[in-house]
């Protein structure tokens, strides 16, 4: 009888030790799925590809997706593209409604808006 209790206790301890690492991995996966990582909290860490038009003054970007106007934090990167339909790769800061352009490319058949 003592041997059965001892074997059962050893088995319970062994199962608890092996389940412990699985539990922490499951918690980590759960946190990642919920977006509880510091990289996800700051949207400026993510580079996104966005199509739209550069304003005539080169200080704002109008997205084709939702016609939202975004301020450009580095307007010097847009020199020569004012008024053109473009695709940009940029860090997007939704909280400030702002983008930081990393690269820019004119869209195929991109049109130019004439300054008034």
PEJOGI-V992130 format. One record per residue. N is the residue number from 0. RES is the residue in one small letter. SS is DSSP state (@ for helix, = for strand, . for the rest). Layout:
n	res	ss
N	RES	SS
N	RES	SS
//
This chain:
n	res	ss
0	x	.
1	x	@
2	x	@
3	x	@
4	x	@
5	x	@
6	x	@
7	x	@
8	x	@
9	x	@
10	x	@
11	x	@
12	x	@
13	x	@
14	x	@
15	x	@
16	x	@
17	x	@
18	x	@
19	x	@
20	x	@
21	x	@
22	x	@
23	x	@
24	x	@
25	x	@
26	x	@
27	x	@
28	x	@
29	x	@
30	x	@
31	x	@
32	x	@
33	x	@
34	x	.
35	x	.
36	x	.
37	x	@
38	x	@
39	x	@
40	x	@
41	x	.
42	x	@
43	x	@
44	x	@
45	x	.
46	x	=
47	x	=
48	x	=
49	x	=
50	x	=
51	x	=
52	x	=
53	x	=
54	x	.
55	x	.
56	x	.
57	x	.
58	x	.
59	x	=
60	x	=
61	x	=
62	x	=
63	x	.
64	x	.
65	x	.
66	x	.
67	x	.
68	x	=
69	x	=
70	x	=
71	x	=
72	x	.
73	x	.
74	x	@
75	x	@
76	x	@
77	x	@
78	x	.
79	x	.
80	x	.
81	x	.
82	x	.
83	x	=
84	x	=
85	x	=
86	x	=
87	x	=
88	x	=
89	x	=
90	x	=
91	x	=
92	x	=
93	x	.
94	x	.
95	x	.
96	x	.
97	x	=
98	x	=
99	x	=
100	x	=
101	x	=
102	x	=
103	x	=
104	x	=
105	x	=
106	x	.
107	x	.
108	x	.
109	x	.
110	x	.
111	x	=
112	x	.
113	x	.
114	x	.
115	x	.
//
